[in-house]
Amino acid sequence: MRVVSGICKGRPLKAVPGNTTRPTTDKVKEALFNMIGPYFDGGAGLDLFAGSGGLGIEGLSRGLEKVIFIDRESKAIHVIQENIKACKFEDRSEVYRNDADRALKALIKRGISFDYIFLDPPYKKQQLVGLMEKMDQQDLVKPDGVIVCEHSFDVELPQIVGRFNQIKYEKYGIIAVTIYSNGSKE
């Protein structure tokens, strides 16, 4: 596992020990960022089921200004912090140990909204539509913001969730990526 492109291109990333997380492969990461970027001129990101932090770190390497990383596992939080430090992104990152629902409530209280949200929850416990509905109701996604959902290939997400319209869908073996936009960005 490594940073695929940007200012930290080629930097190896540590994985979370054990089998509780499933890191996004470099191939899927490259394809996903080519669909939404591939590079950014600033912007805020949220890596909600961060695992090792690979998606958020890739976003920072490709030009996002700031990313908030959230995971509920303490092992994951430790690895995220190590990976952020290795890439020297400490001043552009916030890391929190929390579950998704509590984390969203805390972000709503802070009045934060995001340009890019990465959702890669454990496949067996996915509640992607419910999370996106909550994000829509609470304006967590900026106008023209993007939500990236990584999920099992056999899960079909709706074309529209609240104000979010599906703009891309791709399968990569047993993994699928569905991308939504809050507005007209294509």
N, CA, C and O of each residue as an XYZ file, in Angstrom:
744
protein
N       0.843     -1.179      0.000
C       0.000      0.000      0.000
C       0.887      1.241      0.000
O       1.850      1.339      0.761
N       0.541      2.179     -0.867
C       1.377      3.362     -1.001
C       0.520      4.546     -1.444
O      -0.648      4.387     -1.798
N       1.126      5.738     -1.417
C       0.486      6.917     -1.993
C       0.725      6.818     -3.500
O       1.864      6.663     -3.940
N      -0.338      6.907     -4.281
C      -0.254      6.662     -5.717
C       0.269      7.871     -6.482
O       1.038      7.712     -7.431
N      -0.138      9.089     -6.083
C       0.250     10.266     -6.864
C       0.317     11.503     -5.977
O      -0.065     11.471     -4.807
N       0.811     12.592     -6.558
C       0.889     13.853     -5.819
C       2.231     14.035     -5.147
O       3.219     13.402     -5.520
N       2.260     14.914     -4.144
C       3.533     15.287     -3.520
C       4.167     14.159     -2.704
O       5.366     14.204     -2.430
N       3.389     13.153     -2.314
C       3.936     12.010     -1.567
C       3.946     10.737     -2.406
O       3.981      9.632     -1.865
N       3.915     10.893     -3.717
C       3.855      9.736     -4.626
C       4.915      8.701     -4.261
O       6.088      9.027     -4.079
N       4.473      7.443     -4.158
C       5.375      6.337     -3.878
C       5.636      6.074     -2.412
O       6.219      5.046     -2.067
N       5.218      6.980     -1.536
C       5.460      6.787     -0.099
C       4.669      5.589      0.398
O       3.453      5.538      0.212
N       5.338      4.615      1.031
C       4.601      3.459      1.555
C       3.733      3.856      2.749
O       4.097      4.728      3.538
N       2.592      3.206      2.864
C       1.682      3.437      3.984
C       1.541      2.145      4.781
O       1.492      1.055      4.210
N       1.476      2.275      6.088
C       1.259      1.106      6.939
C      -0.206      0.708      6.875
O      -1.088      1.551      6.710
N      -0.451     -0.587      7.006
C      -1.820     -1.102      7.066
C      -2.174     -1.364      8.522
O      -1.297     -1.549      9.366
N      -3.466     -1.377      8.803
C      -3.933     -1.700     10.149
C      -3.731     -3.200     10.362
O      -4.173     -4.001      9.539
N      -3.065     -3.595     11.466
C      -2.855     -5.028     11.697
C      -4.169     -5.771     11.907
O      -5.144     -5.203     12.399
N      -4.184     -7.038     11.532
C      -5.386     -7.857     11.681
C      -6.235     -7.816     10.421
O      -5.805     -7.318      9.380
N      -7.434     -8.342     10.528
C      -8.300     -8.393      9.348
C      -9.597     -7.612      9.539
O     -10.606     -7.911      8.901
N      -9.568     -6.606     10.422
C     -10.783     -5.817     10.648
C     -10.935     -4.704      9.621
O     -12.023     -4.145      9.483
N      -9.871     -4.368      8.897
C      -9.978     -3.356      7.850
C      -9.546     -3.958      6.523
O      -8.820     -4.951      6.476
N     -10.000     -3.344      5.464
C      -9.716     -3.793      4.106
C      -9.201     -2.586      3.343
O      -9.994     -1.777      2.862
N      -7.865     -2.450      3.222
C      -7.333     -1.253      2.557
C      -7.754     -1.191      1.088
O      -7.862     -2.217      0.416
N      -7.987      0.014      0.609
C      -8.285      0.219     -0.805
C      -7.025     -0.068     -1.602
O      -5.963      0.475     -1.298
N      -7.130     -0.911     -2.613
C      -5.958     -1.250     -3.411
C      -5.492     -0.020     -4.190
O      -6.268      0.899     -4.453
N      -4.206     -0.024     -4.551
C      -3.652      1.093     -5.322
C      -4.409      1.273     -6.636
O      -4.652      2.403     -7.059
N      -4.784      0.165     -7.285
C      -5.506      0.227     -8.562
C      -6.846      0.954     -8.393
O      -7.189      1.832     -9.185
N      -7.594      0.579     -7.356
C      -8.899      1.208     -7.118
C      -8.713      2.668     -6.718
O      -9.459      3.541     -7.164
N      -7.703      2.932     -5.866
C      -7.429      4.303     -5.436
C      -7.119      5.201     -6.636
O      -7.646      6.308     -6.742
N      -6.263      4.718     -7.536
C      -5.906      5.473     -8.736
C      -7.154      5.765     -9.580
O      -7.367      6.898    -10.013
N      -7.972      4.736     -9.807
C      -9.178      4.907    -10.621
C     -10.157      5.879     -9.962
O     -10.729      6.742    -10.627
N     -10.339      5.733     -8.675
C     -11.263      6.588     -7.914
C     -10.840      8.060     -8.019
O     -11.675      8.923     -8.288
N      -9.562      8.346     -7.811
C      -9.113      9.736     -7.873
C      -9.108     10.273     -9.297
O      -9.289     11.474     -9.497
N      -8.907      9.425    -10.279
C      -9.024      9.881    -11.665
C     -10.462     10.280    -11.981
O     -10.698     11.147    -12.822
N     -11.423      9.648    -11.308
C     -12.832      9.989    -11.532
C     -13.215     11.323    -10.898
O     -14.063     12.037    -11.432
N     -12.602     11.668     -9.766
C     -13.030     12.883     -9.049
C     -12.036     14.023     -9.139
O     -12.370     15.136     -8.731
N     -10.864     13.815     -9.637
C      -9.818     14.841     -9.634
C      -9.193     14.994    -10.999
O      -9.772     15.619    -11.888
N      -8.049     14.444    -11.165
C      -7.253     13.644    -10.226
C      -6.494     14.485     -9.199
O      -6.003     13.954     -8.203
N      -6.396     15.801     -9.439
C      -5.702     16.675     -8.483
C      -6.647     17.771     -8.024
O      -7.646     18.057     -8.685
N      -6.331     18.387     -6.888
C      -7.216     19.377     -6.290
C      -6.462     20.667     -6.008
O      -5.255     20.664     -5.766
N      -7.191     21.754     -6.043
C      -6.642     23.054     -5.696
C      -7.291     23.470     -4.382
O      -8.133     24.367     -4.348
N      -6.888     22.805     -3.301
C      -7.487     23.068     -1.996
C      -8.726     22.231     -1.786
O      -8.975     21.269     -2.512
N      -9.506     22.609     -0.779
C     -10.729     21.888     -0.451
C     -10.559     21.058      0.806
O      -9.446     20.745      1.229
N     -11.701     20.710      1.392
C     -11.727     19.951      2.641
C     -12.283     18.559      2.383
O     -13.239     18.390      1.627
N     -11.665     17.552      3.027
C     -12.105     16.181      2.873
C     -12.428     15.537      4.196
O     -11.926     15.945      5.244
N     -13.280     14.518      4.139
C     -13.635     13.704      5.301
C     -13.432     12.247      4.914
O     -14.035     11.766      3.954
N     -12.588     11.547      5.654
C     -12.368     10.117      5.468
C     -13.050      9.450      6.664
O     -12.454      9.300      7.731
N     -14.329      9.048      6.463
C     -15.177      8.686      7.602
C     -14.899      7.306      8.185
O     -14.989      7.142      9.402
N     -14.572      6.326      7.386
C     -14.187      4.997      7.885
C     -12.736      4.825      7.467
O     -12.424      4.016      6.593
N     -11.856      5.587      8.092
C     -10.526      5.839      7.544
C      -9.613      4.619      7.475
O      -8.765      4.550      6.585
N      -9.755      3.656      8.381
C      -8.854      2.499      8.350
C      -7.419      2.944      8.521
O      -7.042      3.408      9.597
N      -6.605      2.812      7.476
C      -5.206      3.241      7.525
C      -5.048      4.707      7.125
O      -3.958      5.269      7.237
N      -6.142      5.330      6.654
C      -6.098      6.727      6.223
C      -5.697      6.895      4.771
O      -5.463      8.018      4.327
N      -5.613      5.810      4.023
C      -5.116      5.845      2.654
C      -5.862      6.786      1.721
O      -5.233      7.483      0.926
N      -7.194      6.822      1.799
C      -7.949      7.692      0.885
C      -7.739      9.164      1.222
O      -7.494      9.977      0.330
N      -7.834      9.507      2.497
C      -7.631     10.899      2.896
C      -6.217     11.385      2.629
O      -6.020     12.524      2.205
N      -5.225     10.524      2.876
C      -3.832     10.886      2.628
C      -3.600     11.067      1.127
O      -2.872     11.968      0.710
N      -4.217     10.214      0.326
C      -4.113     10.373     -1.126
C      -4.695     11.724     -1.553
O      -4.136     12.408     -2.410
N      -5.824     12.098     -0.944
C      -6.426     13.405     -1.230
C      -5.504     14.556     -0.859
O      -5.377     15.518     -1.617
N      -4.859     14.465      0.304
C      -3.908     15.503      0.722
C      -2.717     15.562     -0.230
O      -2.266     16.646     -0.601
N      -2.213     14.403     -0.619
C      -1.075     14.354     -1.533
C      -1.418     14.986     -2.876
O      -0.551     15.542     -3.551
N      -2.697     14.896     -3.260
C      -3.144     15.419     -4.555
C      -3.693     16.850     -4.458
O      -4.221     17.378     -5.436
N      -3.568     17.474     -3.281
C      -3.878     18.898     -3.207
C      -5.001     19.333     -2.299
O      -5.252     20.534     -2.194
N      -5.709     18.403     -1.620
C      -6.704     18.860     -0.656
C      -5.993     19.638      0.448
O      -4.875     19.306      0.843
N      -6.665     20.681      0.936
C      -6.066     21.542      1.950
C      -6.073     20.891      3.329
O      -5.111     21.009      4.088
N      -7.176     20.197      3.644
C      -7.345     19.609      4.971
C      -8.231     18.376      4.875
O      -9.165     18.328      4.075
N      -7.923     17.369      5.709
C      -8.762     16.171      5.780
C      -8.965     15.813      7.247
O      -8.037     15.857      8.055
N     -10.208     15.459      7.568
C     -10.534     14.920      8.888
C     -10.684     13.405      8.728
O     -11.438     12.927      7.881
N      -9.947     12.661      9.563
C      -9.950     11.205      9.535
C     -10.713     10.692     10.748
O     -10.476     11.136     11.871
N     -11.635      9.751     10.515
C     -12.407      9.194     11.623
C     -12.464      7.680     11.480
O     -12.748      7.150     10.405
N     -12.191      7.000     12.578
C     -12.362      5.553     12.636
C     -12.681      5.201     14.075
O     -12.307      5.930     14.994
N     -13.364      4.101     14.275
C     -13.742      3.742     15.654
C     -12.748      2.808     16.326
O     -12.829      2.582     17.533
N     -11.801      2.258     15.549
C     -10.820      1.303     16.083
C      -9.550      2.021     16.529
O      -8.988      2.815     15.774
N      -9.100      1.748     17.738
C      -7.890      2.414     18.236
C      -6.657      2.012     17.426
O      -5.762      2.832     17.225
N      -6.595      0.743     16.952
C      -5.458      0.324     16.117
C      -5.412      1.167     14.837
O      -4.340      1.571     14.388
N      -6.573      1.422     14.265
C      -6.639      2.218     13.031
C      -6.176      3.649     13.304
O      -5.419      4.213     12.513
N      -6.618      4.236     14.404
C      -6.230      5.612     14.739
C      -4.713      5.728     14.849
O      -4.118      6.689     14.362
N      -4.097      4.743     15.492
C      -2.636      4.751     15.640
C      -1.946      4.701     14.262
O      -0.995      5.441     14.015
N      -2.424      3.839     13.385
C      -1.831      3.702     12.050
C      -2.055      4.971     11.227
O      -1.149      5.420     10.524
N      -3.253      5.552     11.310
C      -3.532      6.803     10.594
C      -2.528      7.878     11.028
O      -1.943      8.565     10.190
N      -2.337      8.014     12.338
C      -1.412      9.024     12.845
C       0.011      8.775     12.355
O       0.719      9.720     12.007
N       0.435      7.515     12.323
C       1.779      7.190     11.817
C       1.897      7.544     10.332
O       2.897      8.121      9.906
N       0.873      7.195      9.548
C       0.909      7.467      8.104
C       0.894      8.969      7.818
O       1.588      9.438      6.916
N       0.106      9.717      8.581
C       0.061     11.176      8.411
C       1.430     11.783      8.731
O       1.921     12.656      8.016
N       2.033     11.301      9.819
C       3.351     11.810     10.212
C       4.392     11.483      9.145
O       5.228     12.327      8.824
N       4.354     10.270      8.591
C       5.313      9.866      7.559
C       5.204     10.755      6.320
O       6.192     10.988      5.624
N       3.997     11.245      6.055
C       3.778     12.123      4.891
C       3.898     13.603      5.241
O       3.779     14.465      4.371
N       4.132     13.889      6.514
C       4.262     15.271      7.001
C       2.983     16.090      6.757
O       3.042     17.246      6.336
N       1.836     15.471      7.029
C       0.544     16.142      6.851
C      -0.117     16.483      8.196
O      -1.321     16.735      8.238
N       0.649     16.494      9.288
C       0.053     16.734     10.614
C      -0.711     18.054     10.677
O      -1.774     18.122     11.294
N      -0.183     19.102     10.049
C      -0.816     20.419     10.139
C      -2.048     20.539      9.228
O      -2.761     21.540      9.281
N      -2.292     19.536      8.406
C      -3.445     19.576      7.495
C      -4.450     18.472      7.807
O      -5.331     18.182      6.997
N      -4.316     17.849      9.000
C      -5.141     16.694      9.350
C      -5.696     16.805     10.754
O      -5.083     17.398     11.642
N      -6.873     16.221     10.936
C      -7.433     15.993     12.270
C      -7.820     14.530     12.311
O      -8.353     14.004     11.333
N      -7.560     13.858     13.430
C      -7.845     12.434     13.563
C      -8.675     12.221     14.820
O      -8.321     12.695     15.900
N      -9.791     11.499     14.667
C     -10.690     11.248     15.801
C     -11.106      9.793     15.839
O     -11.382      9.171     14.814
N     -11.142      9.266     17.065
C     -11.675      7.918     17.267
C     -13.146      8.071     17.643
O     -13.483      8.609     18.698
N     -14.008      7.587     16.757
C     -15.442      7.723     16.979
C     -16.171      6.834     15.988
O     -15.609      6.443     14.965
N     -17.438      6.509     16.294
C     -18.224      5.809     15.283
C     -18.836      6.853     14.344
O     -18.858      8.045     14.652
N     -19.322      6.394     13.215
C     -19.764      7.306     12.157
C     -20.879      8.246     12.620
O     -20.815      9.448     12.360
N     -21.896      7.719     13.300
C     -23.030      8.565     13.704
C     -22.609      9.664     14.673
O     -22.988     10.822     14.502
N     -21.826      9.306     15.690
C     -21.375     10.312     16.659
C     -20.454     11.323     15.998
O     -20.503     12.515     16.301
N     -19.614     10.836     15.092
C     -18.691     11.728     14.391
C     -19.466     12.748     13.566
O     -19.131     13.932     13.573
N     -20.500     12.298     12.854
C     -21.299     13.229     12.054
C     -21.965     14.273     12.943
O     -22.014     15.451     12.588
N     -22.480     13.847     14.099
C     -23.099     14.807     15.025
C     -22.089     15.860     15.482
O     -22.419     17.043     15.567
N     -20.860     15.431     15.777
C     -19.818     16.368     16.217
C     -19.459     17.338     15.093
O     -19.261     18.527     15.341
N     -19.372     16.839     13.863
C     -19.045     17.703     12.728
C     -20.168     18.705     12.464
O     -19.913     19.863     12.132
N     -21.409     18.251     12.614
C     -22.570     19.131     12.429
C     -22.526     20.258     13.461
O     -22.759     21.419     13.128
N     -22.226     19.910     14.715
C     -22.121     20.923     15.776
C     -21.067     21.971     15.450
O     -21.241     23.152     15.751
N     -19.972     21.532     14.832
C     -18.893     22.450     14.475
C     -19.226     23.274     13.235
O     -18.513     24.227     12.921
N     -20.290     22.926     12.530
C     -20.685     23.681     11.345
C     -19.757     23.468     10.157
O     -19.613     24.348      9.309
N     -19.133     22.303     10.100
C     -18.179     22.015      9.027
C     -18.912     21.402      7.831
O     -19.849     20.621      7.999
N     -18.475     21.765      6.628
C     -18.939     21.074      5.424
C     -17.730     20.724      4.570
O     -16.659     21.310      4.727
N     -17.905     19.768      3.669
C     -16.781     19.182      2.951
C     -16.976     19.238      1.439
O     -18.096     19.216      0.929
N     -15.838     19.313      0.741
C     -15.827     19.223     -0.715
C     -15.814     17.766     -1.159
O     -16.397     17.419     -2.186
N     -15.141     16.907     -0.376
C     -15.008     15.490     -0.715
C     -15.200     14.655      0.536
O     -14.570     14.901      1.565
N     -16.087     13.655      0.437
C     -16.292     12.723      1.541
C     -16.037     11.319      1.015
O     -16.598     10.905      0.001
N     -15.174     10.593      1.730
C     -14.835      9.223      1.363
C     -15.506      8.273      2.354
O     -15.266      8.346      3.559
N     -16.349      7.383      1.829
C     -17.066      6.407      2.652
C     -16.651      5.011      2.220
O     -16.966      4.576      1.112
N     -15.952      4.319      3.088
C     -15.518      2.952      2.807
C     -15.729      2.112      4.062
O     -14.771      1.614      4.652
N     -17.002      1.956      4.471
C     -17.276      1.210      5.704
C     -17.089     -0.290      5.506
O     -17.018     -0.766      4.373
N     -17.010     -1.040      6.617
C     -16.961     -2.503      6.476
C     -18.153     -2.975      5.640
O     -19.283     -2.542      5.867
N     -17.903     -3.851      4.688
C     -18.953     -4.259      3.757
C     -20.171     -4.872      4.446
O     -21.299     -4.675      3.992
N     -19.961     -5.609      5.529
C     -21.081     -6.280      6.192
C     -21.963     -5.309      6.977
O     -23.094     -5.650      7.325
N     -21.463     -4.109      7.258
C     -22.212     -3.180      8.108
C     -22.527     -1.871      7.392
O     -22.688     -0.835      8.036
N     -22.614     -1.910      6.080
C     -22.789     -0.661      5.349
C     -24.186     -0.082      5.525
O     -25.195     -0.783      5.440
N     -24.203      1.199      5.769
C     -25.448      1.959      5.837
C     -25.231      3.235      5.039
O     -25.508      4.338      5.510
N     -24.732      3.062      3.826
C     -24.327      4.208      3.020
C     -25.474      5.168      2.747
O     -25.301      6.383      2.850
N     -26.643      4.640      2.399
C     -27.773      5.518      2.074
C     -28.185      6.327      3.304
O     -28.424      7.530      3.197
N     -28.272      5.685      4.468
C     -28.629      6.393      5.694
C     -27.629      7.483      6.043
O     -28.016      8.577      6.453
N     -26.343      7.187      5.881
C     -25.311      8.193      6.150
C     -25.437      9.371      5.186
O     -25.329     10.526      5.595
N     -25.665      9.077      3.908
C     -25.791     10.161      2.932
C     -27.042     10.994      3.187
O     -27.021     12.212      3.007
N     -28.127     10.353      3.601
C     -29.351     11.116      3.929
C     -29.072     12.080      5.078
O     -29.498     13.234      5.043
N     -28.358     11.606      6.092
C     -28.006     12.465      7.228
C     -27.115     13.627      6.769
O     -27.305     14.767      7.194
N     -26.151     13.332      5.905
C     -25.253     14.377      5.379
C     -26.035     15.412      4.576
O     -25.748     16.608      4.638
N     -27.021     14.942      3.826
C     -27.859     15.842      3.033
C     -28.691     16.748      3.947
O     -28.735     17.962      3.748
N     -29.342     16.164      4.936
C     -30.199     16.932      5.848
C     -29.414     17.980      6.624
O     -29.950     19.039      6.952
N     -28.158     17.697      6.919
C     -27.350     18.588      7.758
C     -26.354     19.437      6.962
O     -25.493     20.092      7.550
N     -26.465     19.428      5.638
C     -25.588     20.241      4.778
C     -24.096     20.007      5.037
O     -23.315     20.956      5.101
N     -23.713     18.741      5.184
C     -22.299     18.422      5.397
C     -21.486     18.438      4.104
O     -20.256     18.443      4.139
N     -22.184     18.446      2.955
C     -21.494     18.433      1.669
C     -21.717     19.776      0.992
O     -22.854     20.204      0.792
N     -20.625     20.431      0.644
C     -20.717     21.742     -0.004
C     -21.403     21.617     -1.364
O     -21.411     20.537     -1.954
N     -21.984     22.723     -1.870
C     -22.522     22.686     -3.235
C     -21.423     22.230     -4.200
O     -20.285     22.691     -4.118
N     -21.767     21.344     -5.090
C     -20.825     20.714     -6.025
C     -19.841     19.780     -5.335
O     -18.886     19.324     -5.964
N     -20.052     19.487     -4.058
C     -19.206     18.532     -3.351
C     -19.469     17.118     -3.838
O     -20.471     16.844     -4.499
N     -18.546     16.223     -3.496
C     -18.587     14.851     -3.998
C     -18.512     13.867     -2.837
O     -17.761     14.064     -1.882
N     -19.315     12.794     -2.941
C     -19.240     11.681     -1.994
C     -18.784     10.454     -2.766
O     -19.373     10.096     -3.786
N     -17.733      9.815     -2.274
C     -17.203      8.611     -2.889
C     -17.550      7.430     -1.983
O     -17.152      7.399     -0.818
N     -18.290      6.463     -2.520
C     -18.674      5.274     -1.760
C     -17.952      4.061     -2.325
O     -18.089      3.747     -3.507
N     -17.188      3.384     -1.489
C     -16.584      2.115     -1.887
C     -17.393      1.025     -1.208
O     -17.635      1.075     -0.002
N     -17.816      0.029     -2.001
C     -18.691     -1.004     -1.453
C     -18.521     -2.308     -2.211
O     -17.805     -2.377     -3.210
N     -19.182     -3.325     -1.725
C     -19.147     -4.622     -2.375
C     -19.809     -4.535     -3.750
O     -20.780     -3.800     -3.928
N     -19.285     -5.282     -4.715
C     -19.801     -5.239     -6.090
C     -21.269     -5.630     -6.184
O     -21.949     -5.242     -7.134
N     -21.773     -6.398     -5.209
C     -23.169     -6.864     -5.285
C     -24.154     -5.899     -4.608
O     -25.341     -6.210     -4.504
N     -23.681     -4.744     -4.153
C     -24.550     -3.722     -3.568
C     -24.856     -2.688     -4.644
O     -23.948     -2.126     -5.257
N     -26.147     -2.445     -4.868
C     -26.539     -1.433     -5.841
C     -27.130     -0.241     -5.090
O     -28.144     -0.364     -4.404
N     -26.486      0.902     -5.230
C     -26.956      2.109     -4.555
C     -27.912      2.869     -5.472
O     -27.806      2.771     -6.694
N     -28.852      3.631     -4.887
C     -29.824      4.363     -5.709
C     -29.174      5.473     -6.539
O     -28.100      5.966     -6.196
N     -29.830      5.857     -7.625
C     -29.337      6.934     -8.487
C     -29.338      8.275     -7.749
O     -28.449      9.103     -7.949
N     -30.351      8.479     -6.891
C     -30.495      9.752     -6.177
C     -30.693      9.473     -4.690
O     -31.506      8.630     -4.310
N     -29.947     10.186     -3.860
C     -30.129     10.148     -2.407
C     -30.204     11.597     -1.964
O     -29.190     12.295     -1.957
N     -31.406     12.064     -1.588
C     -31.581     13.468     -1.225
C     -31.192     14.355     -2.399
O     -31.722     14.207     -3.500
N     -30.257     15.285     -2.157
C     -29.772     16.171     -3.229
C     -28.602     15.576     -4.011
O     -28.096     16.201     -4.943
N     -28.177     14.385     -3.637
C     -26.999     13.787     -4.250
C     -27.391     12.928     -5.440
O     -28.240     12.043     -5.334
N     -26.759     13.204     -6.578
C     -27.007     12.445     -7.802
C     -25.800     11.580     -8.116
O     -24.658     12.035     -8.054
N     -26.069     10.322     -8.456
C     -24.987      9.419     -8.835
C     -24.408      9.881    -10.177
O     -25.134     10.028    -11.160
N     -23.098     10.104    -10.201
C     -22.471     10.566    -11.447
C     -21.517      9.532    -12.041
O     -21.187      9.599    -13.225
N     -21.071      8.573    -11.222
C     -20.181      7.539    -11.744
C     -20.381      6.248    -10.948
O     -20.709      6.259     -9.762
N     -20.168      5.141    -11.656
C     -20.216      3.817    -11.022
C     -19.248      2.917    -11.774
O     -19.311      2.818    -12.999
N     -18.355      2.263    -11.044
C     -17.395      1.339    -11.657
C     -17.214      0.129    -10.760
O     -17.287      0.229     -9.535
N     -16.975     -1.028    -11.392
C     -16.666     -2.261    -10.658
C     -15.216     -2.625    -10.892
O     -14.689     -2.478    -11.994
N     -14.573     -3.109     -9.819
C     -13.193     -3.592     -9.877
C     -13.155     -4.927     -9.146
O     -12.852     -4.973     -7.954
N     -13.457     -6.004     -9.845
C     -13.519     -7.314     -9.206
C     -14.658     -7.342     -8.191
O     -15.819     -7.136     -8.546
N     -14.320     -7.600     -6.921
C     -15.357     -7.682     -5.883
C     -15.671     -6.325     -5.256
O     -16.504     -6.230     -4.354
N     -14.998     -5.269     -5.741
C     -15.181     -3.915     -5.204
C     -15.912     -3.059     -6.226
O     -15.684     -3.184     -7.429
N     -16.784     -2.195     -5.747
C     -17.432     -1.212     -6.616
C     -17.248      0.171     -6.008
O     -17.133      0.322     -4.792
N     -17.222      1.176     -6.877
C     -17.125      2.571     -6.446
C     -18.292      3.317     -7.065
O     -18.479      3.302     -8.281
N     -19.081      3.974     -6.211
C     -20.186      4.808     -6.666
C     -19.902      6.226     -6.195
O     -19.589      6.454     -5.026
N     -20.016      7.174     -7.117
C     -19.703      8.567     -6.801
C     -20.945      9.421     -6.991
O     -21.638      9.325     -8.003
N     -21.209     10.256     -5.997
C     -22.354     11.165     -6.009
C     -21.863     12.604     -5.995
O     -20.793     12.904     -5.464
N     -22.656     13.486     -6.585
C     -22.367     14.913     -6.564
C     -23.529     15.664     -5.931
O     -24.692     15.317     -6.134
N     -23.205     16.688     -5.169
C     -24.217     17.576     -4.607
C     -24.337     18.770     -5.558
O     -23.870     19.869     -5.259
N     -24.960     18.535     -6.688
C     -25.085     19.589     -7.687
C     -24.672     19.086     -9.047
O     -24.955     17.948     -9.421
N     -23.994     19.953     -9.784
C     -23.783     19.683    -11.207
C     -22.393     19.205    -11.581
O     -22.150     18.951    -12.761
N     -21.464     19.069    -10.637
C     -20.085     18.702    -10.977
C     -20.050     17.328    -11.633
O     -20.618     16.379    -11.093
N     -19.401     17.202    -12.777
C     -19.277     15.914    -13.469
C     -17.855     15.658    -13.848
O     -17.550     14.622    -14.440
